[in-house]
Amino acid sequence: MSTVLVIGYVWPEPNSSAAGKRMLQLLEYFTSSNYTVIFGTTAAPSVFASDLTELGISSVKIELNNSSFDTYIEELQPEIVLFDRFMMEEQFGWRVSKNSPNSIKILDTEDLHFLRNHREKEGNTVSSITNSELAKREVASIYRCDISLIISEIEMNLLKETFKVPENILLYIPFLFNNLTELEIELLPSFEKRQNFISIGNFKHKPNVDAVRFLKKDIWPIIRKTLPNAALQVYGAYPIASILQLNNSKENFHVKGRVENAEVVMRESRVSLAALRFGAGLKGKLTEAMLCGTPTVTTSLGAEGMQGGLPWNGFIENNPEGFAEAAIKLYTTKTLWQESQINGYQLINKRYNKEVYYTIMDNRLNKIKEKLTKHRENNFIGNMLMHHRLKSTQYLSKYIEVKTELENLKSSIDN
């Protein structure tokens, strides 16, 4: 069996974030394709992380700026190395290229970090995005890899059209789900058995923090005037103090924090609210709502890249008044709610069918394996960036490693 080494930014926490779910989906792809999968990370263990051994995946602790990784990767010689976000490629990509040069390097961008960062600071304009230092770092990382997985068609187009990244080193792979069956749909709670609104999202993610504040200040007061008995339940891992302080039982605005099983509370809710004003990638909270049969009101940015011309499972509104009015309509109109629910099922089955993308991944990887040398020769910019990255990062990393060893030695002598 061929080996895949995944270098994770953090331990996957599928109940905490969409990024955690995304990582598990990729791990399941490789295990189902009969790869031996090893998950390595520099991150500290998390009590909320998935038990990877249940998937037949072993794990290994790796260290930053430490030549022990060189020895490890040289002995392992994996067929594929998957970097979880560009920061991991920056840290370990040159070591992989030097010590296991025949390993296919895959970057999973999760979403384009530079795009999310740019939108937070500059809004939705992309006129100055090529001047971003973060964009230069992330696009360089994409060039240095043999293939990069892009989660959104919008981001695919941005990379191809604005940054002129060749399509042969990019691959559109969205969220990966099993098709919803009629039986699964029939078992979901009906309109009458659901109540209240829900908002959900990891609070380590700035767009989610902003969305909840937007809901509390501008949207929820309008909804409450019409639906005074309805509540908004706000869930999300790692809630910060300023979010917890928004809890107000008199206003039926309840900040719940982490939930053990997001699907359970999503199925119990009648309408999901995702008032996102910046961000990037695809929104896991929205596909989760679709899977649970829960119609959604979101913004145009929230729905970006998700529907592909198909009807949305609810409404897309950007201003507070329109957003609130749409939420009230969905909450009170059964026929509209049911139509929106069906739209969500169709989006899952037509846009995110994992079997379709498994085949696409298989075909692209097989093509690269057959002609890896030629594939790399055709990527001159990537080769050039790798050449200079190898020189600069290698010596910086070695400097840090030696410096750390000297500091540890001094500390042991002092003690």
Residue, then its C-alpha position, 0 to 999 in steps of 0.5 A: m500500500s502507498t503511504v500518505l503523510v498529512i501534515g496538519y495545522v491542528w488536530p482535526e476537530p469536526n465538531s468544532s469547525a468546518a476545517g475539521k470536517r474538511m480534513l476528515q473528508l480528505l482523510e476518508y478519501f485516502t483511506s477508502s482509496n487504500y492508502t496507508v495514512i499517517f497524520g503528523t502535526t506540531a500542534a498540541p493534542s486536543v481533547f476535542a480532536s477525532d480519534l483517528t485510530e478509528l479510521g485506521i490512521s496513525s499519528v506522529k508528533i513532528e517539530l518545527n525547525n528540527s532536523s528530526f523531521d528530515t530523518y523521518i521523511e527520508e525513511l518514510q518516503p511517502e508517495i504523497v504529502l498533504f499540507d494542511r494550509f499553506m503555513m505547513e508547506e512553508q515550514f515543511g515543504w522544502r524538507v520534503s523536497k530535499n529528503s523525499p523528492n519523489s513525493i507528490k506534494i498536495l496543498d489543501t488551502e481550506d480557503l484562501h487565507f489572503l482573500r479572507n484577510h483582504r475582505e476583513k480589511e478592505g471589503n469585497t473589492v479585489s482591486s489591490i489584492t495582488n499587493s497583499e503580502l499574504a497573497k504572495r506567500e499563499v500563491a507562492s505555496i500553491y506554485r511550489c506544490d504539485i497540486s492544490l485543492i481549492i474548495s470554491e469555484i470563486e477562488m479557482n477563478l480568482l487564482k486563474e484570472t487575477f494571479k494567472v496560476p496554471e489550471n493544471i496545478l489546481l483542482y476544485i474539490p468542495f465539501l464531500f458528502n454522501n447523497l441524501t436518501e429518501l429514507e434519511i430525508e423522511l426521518l428528519p423532523s417536520f416543520e411543526k416539530r422544530q422551533n427557534f432560530i440557530s446560528i453556529g460557528n467556531f469563534k476562533h474564526k473572525p467572520n463568525v464573531d462578526a456575524v453574531r454581533f451583526l445578528k445581535k445588534d442589527i437583525w435580531p431586534i427586528i425579528r423579535k418585534t414580529l416573533p417575540n416568543a421565538a429564540l435565537q440559539v447561538y452555538g460555537a466552539y471556543p466562544i470569547a468573552s465579548i460573545l458570551q456577554l451578548n447572552n440575554s434571556k430577556e431578549n431570547f438571545h441565548v449564547k450556548g457555546r460549544v455543542e457536543n453534536a451540532e447535527v442534533v441542535m440543527r435538526e431541532s431548529r426551524v431556521s438557520l441564520a448566517a449573517l456573514r459579512f466577510g470570509a472566504g471558501l465554502k461555509g460548513k454551517l450552511t451545508e450542515a443546515m442543508l443536510c439537516g433539512t434546515p432552511t437558511v438565511t445568509t448573505s451573498l458572501g455566505a452563499e458565495g460559490m455554494q449553489g452553482g446556479l441552483p435555487w438556494n435553501g432559503f434566502i440570500e439577503n445583505n441588509p438587516e431589514g431584508f435579512a430579518e424579513a426573510a427569516i420571519k417569512l421562512y419561520t412562519t410559512k410552511t410551504l416556503w419552508q418546505e420548498s427551501q428544504i427541498n432546495g437544500y437536499q438538491l444542492i447537497n446531492k448535485r453539488y457535493n456528491k463525494e463519489v464524483y469528486y473521488t473519481i476526479m481526485d483519482n484521475r488527477l493523481n494518477k495522471i500526475k503519478e505517471k508523469l511527475t517529472k514532466h508535470r514539474e518541468n512544466n511548472f517553471i515558476g514553481n521550480m524557481l520559487m522552490h529553488h529560492r525557498l530551499k535556500s532561504t528557508q533552509y538556512l533560516s530554519k537551521y539557524i533557529e534550530v542551532k539557536t534553540e539547541l544553544e539555548n537549551l544547552k545554556s539552560s541545562i548548564d545554568n540548572 
